[in-house]
């Protein structure tokens, strides 16, 4: 059995205000009334739970009676927000497989209360008058939900909307990069949103040519993530300090298994005869008769 618990605010409806504000920001110059008259949040609680037990869960755990009111139905009953006669425009659910911390907490708390909760899914619900198709498109696609992790159900929900999904079937995807031209490597980086430049893609291609195989999509995504510039891992934005002067350089190549001559070349290029420091934390050093270089160590795929 699945119980549908819908919780409405008694006073300020902050979610309604947010949605209406965002909707009007996305429809400038269009005179239209607020699309949402009220909003609620809720939970779908499944398990062999009696009416008395679900009431206990609501009273002791889920609802603050000072600021909230609540309705409890079995899934499938047409929901009507408390205090409004407007129809339900949409219900927003997390997509199957997306972590729901609220639900996980309620399952644990339900067990502590001796209520046999098996699963929980949270939702948001929106009420208002029927909308024109263009208004509905803006509201559903751009305001109510994050399409990456949430789905919008028009109107109320039923059993088919809360199905657990189908078993995941792994499919290995091999990306043939060894024979691609430089232009095709750049195109592949854009298509897969890797954010890797031509030089980096060529470096990856050369590695997989050496090992005699093509990478799979997970390998490429891993390299792209760890070669990203979120912590300046590739450019090492730090001053190169010499005894003669200070300057700043940007090491343009990925700083991964570069030949020792590369550090020398960079120092020579900017005219630093003795480089004493780049990074102080998690750093390594290299000394020769002419150079003393120090660089940051990072954990990243080494090709």
C-alpha positions in Angstrom: 0.0 0.0 0.0 1.2 3.5 -0.8 0.0 6.4 1.3 0.1 10.0 -0.1 0.9 12.6 2.6 0.4 16.2 1.4 1.7 19.0 3.6 0.5 22.6 3.1 1.9 25.8 4.8 -0.7 27.7 6.9 0.8 31.1 6.3 3.5 32.2 3.9 3.7 30.0 0.8 7.4 30.6 -0.1 7.4 28.0 -2.9 4.4 29.6 -4.6 6.1 33.0 -4.4 9.4 31.6 -5.9 7.6 29.9 -8.8 5.5 32.9 -9.7 8.5 35.2 -9.5 10.7 32.9 -11.7 7.8 32.5 -14.2 7.4 36.3 -14.6 11.2 36.7 -15.0 11.1 34.3 -17.9 8.1 35.9 -19.6 9.1 39.6 -19.7 6.6 41.9 -21.4 3.8 39.4 -21.2 0.9 40.4 -19.0 -0.3 37.2 -17.4 -1.5 36.4 -13.9 0.4 34.3 -11.4 0.2 30.7 -12.7 0.4 29.1 -9.2 -2.2 29.8 -6.5 -0.7 27.4 -3.9 2.0 24.8 -3.5 2.5 21.9 -1.2 5.1 19.3 -0.4 4.5 15.7 0.3 5.6 12.1 0.7 4.7 8.8 -0.8 5.1 6.2 2.0 4.8 2.5 1.1 4.6 -0.6 3.3 2.0 -2.6 5.1 1.0 0.4 7.2 -2.4 0.9 8.8 -4.3 4.2 9.0 -3.4 4.4 12.6 0.3 3.9 12.0 0.4 6.5 9.2 -1.3 9.0 11.4 1.3 8.3 14.1 4.1 8.9 11.6 2.5 12.2 10.5 1.8 13.5 14.0 5.0 12.5 15.6 7.4 13.1 12.8 6.3 14.8 9.6 4.1 17.7 10.3 4.4 20.8 12.5 0.8 21.6 13.4 1.7 25.2 14.3 2.7 26.2 10.7 1.5 23.3 8.6 -1.7 21.3 7.8 -1.8 17.9 6.3 -4.1 15.6 4.2 -3.6 11.8 4.0 -4.9 9.8 1.1 -4.2 6.4 -0.5 -2.4 6.9 -3.7 -4.8 7.5 -6.6 -7.3 9.7 -4.8 -7.5 13.1 -6.6 -5.5 15.6 -4.4 -7.0 19.0 -3.6 -4.8 21.4 -1.7 -6.2 22.5 1.6 -7.8 25.9 1.3 -8.1 26.0 -2.5 -10.4 24.6 -5.1 -8.0 25.0 -8.0 -6.9 21.8 -9.8 -3.5 20.2 -9.4 -1.4 21.5 -12.3 1.7 19.4 -11.7 3.5 17.1 -9.3 7.3 17.0 -9.3 9.1 13.8 -8.3 12.8 12.9 -8.2 13.7 10.5 -11.0 14.3 6.9 -10.1 17.8 6.3 -8.9 18.3 9.9 -7.6 19.3 10.0 -3.9 16.6 11.4 -1.7 18.1 12.1 1.8 14.7 13.2 3.2 13.2 9.8 2.3 16.1 7.9 3.8 15.8 9.7 7.1 12.1 9.0 7.2 12.6 5.3 6.6 15.0 5.2 9.6 12.7 7.3 11.8 9.7 5.2 10.9 11.5 2.1 12.0 12.3 3.8 15.3 8.6 4.5 15.7 7.8 0.8 15.0 6.0 1.8 11.7 6.9 -0.7 8.9 8.0 1.8 6.3 9.5 0.1 3.2 10.1 3.1 0.9 9.5 6.8 0.7 9.6 9.3 -2.1 9.2 13.0 -1.7 7.4 15.3 -4.1 6.2 18.9 -4.6 2.8 19.8 -5.9 1.4 22.9 -7.6 -2.1 24.2 -7.9 -3.6 26.8 -10.2 -6.1 27.6 -13.0 -5.5 25.8 -16.4 -2.8 27.5 -18.5 -2.3 28.1 -22.1 0.1 25.7 -23.8 3.0 28.3 -24.1 2.6 29.3 -20.5 2.6 25.6 -19.4 5.7 25.0 -21.4 7.6 27.7 -19.6 6.3 26.6 -16.2 7.0 22.9 -16.6 10.3 23.0 -18.5 12.0 26.0 -17.0 10.6 26.8 -13.6 9.2 23.8 -11.6 12.0 21.3 -11.8 15.6 20.4 -12.6 15.3 18.1 -15.6 18.6 16.4 -14.8 17.2 14.8 -11.6 13.5 15.5 -11.5 10.4 14.7 -13.6 7.2 16.8 -13.9 3.9 14.9 -13.9 1.0 16.9 -15.2 -1.8 16.7 -12.7 -2.0 14.2 -9.9 0.2 11.0 -9.8 -0.8 7.4 -9.8 0.8 4.0 -9.5 2.6 4.2 -12.9 4.4 7.4 -12.0 6.0 5.8 -8.9 7.2 2.6 -10.5 10.7 1.7 -9.4 11.9 1.4 -13.0 13.5 -1.4 -14.9 16.7 -3.3 -13.9 19.8 -1.5 -15.1 21.6 -3.3 -18.0 25.3 -2.3 -18.3 26.5 -1.6 -21.8 30.2 -1.0 -22.4 30.7 1.8 -24.8 34.1 1.9 -26.6 35.2 5.2 -28.1 37.4 4.6 -31.1 39.9 7.5 -31.0 43.2 5.9 -32.2 42.6 6.6 -35.9 40.9 10.0 -35.5 42.4 13.2 -37.1 43.2 16.1 -34.9 40.0 17.9 -36.0 37.9 14.8 -35.2 39.5 14.6 -31.7 38.4 18.2 -31.0 34.9 17.4 -32.3 34.7 14.3 -30.0 35.7 16.4 -27.0 32.9 18.8 -27.8 30.3 16.1 -28.4 31.1 14.3 -25.1 31.5 17.6 -23.2 35.0 16.6 -22.1 36.3 20.2 -22.2 39.7 18.9 -23.4 41.7 20.8 -26.0 43.5 19.4 -29.0 46.8 18.9 -27.3 45.2 17.0 -24.5 43.1 14.8 -26.8 46.3 14.0 -28.8 48.1 13.0 -25.6 45.2 10.6 -24.8 45.2 9.3 -28.3 48.9 8.6 -28.2 48.6 6.7 -24.9 45.9 4.4 -26.2 47.9 3.8 -29.4 50.7 2.6 -27.2 48.6 0.3 -25.1 46.9 -1.0 -28.3 43.2 -0.4 -27.5 40.6 2.3 -27.5 39.2 3.8 -24.3 35.7 3.3 -23.1 33.5 6.3 -22.3 34.1 6.0 -18.5 37.8 6.2 -19.0 37.5 9.4 -21.1 35.1 10.9 -18.6 37.5 10.1 -15.7 40.5 11.7 -17.5 38.4 14.8 -18.4 37.3 15.2 -14.8 40.7 14.9 -13.3 42.3 17.0 -16.0 39.8 19.8 -15.5 41.0 23.2 -14.3 38.9 23.4 -11.2 42.0 23.6 -9.0 44.4 25.0 -11.6 46.0 21.6 -11.8 47.3 22.2 -15.3 48.4 25.8 -15.2 49.6 25.9 -11.6 48.8 29.6 -11.2 51.7 30.5 -9.0 54.6 32.8 -9.1 58.0 31.5 -10.1 60.4 33.1 -7.7 64.1 33.5 -8.5 66.9 35.2 -6.6 67.0 37.8 -9.3 63.3 38.6 -9.8 59.8 37.4 -9.5 57.5 36.6 -12.4 54.4 34.6 -13.2 54.1 31.8 -15.7 51.3 29.5 -16.9 52.4 26.0 -17.7 50.1 25.4 -20.7 50.6 21.7 -21.1 49.0 19.1 -18.7 51.4 18.7 -15.9 51.3 14.9 -16.0 54.4 12.9 -16.7 56.1 15.7 -18.5 59.8 15.0 -19.3 62.3 16.6 -17.0 63.4 18.8 -19.9 60.0 20.5 -19.9 60.5 22.1 -16.6 63.9 23.3 -17.7 62.4 24.7 -20.9 59.7 26.6 -19.0 62.2 28.2 -16.6 64.5 29.0 -19.5 61.6 30.5 -21.5 60.9 33.1 -18.8 64.6 33.8 -18.0 64.7 32.3 -14.5 68.1 30.9 -13.7 67.3 29.4 -10.3 63.7 28.7 -9.5 63.2 28.1 -5.8 59.5 27.6 -5.4 56.2 27.1 -7.1 54.1 25.4 -4.5 54.8 24.8 -0.8 52.0 22.3 -0.2 52.1 18.7 -1.7 55.0 19.6 -3.8 58.1 17.9 -5.2 61.4 19.4 -6.3 64.0 18.8 -9.0 67.5 20.1 -8.8 70.3 20.2 -11.4 73.5 22.2 -11.6 71.5 25.0 -13.1 67.9 24.6 -12.0 66.0 24.0 -8.7 62.4 23.6 -9.6 59.4 22.7 -7.4 56.0 21.6 -8.6 52.7 20.4 -7.2 51.8 16.7 -6.9 48.3 15.8 -7.8 46.3 12.6 -8.1 45.2 12.3 -11.7 45.4 9.7 -14.5 49.0 9.4 -15.7 49.2 8.7 -19.4 
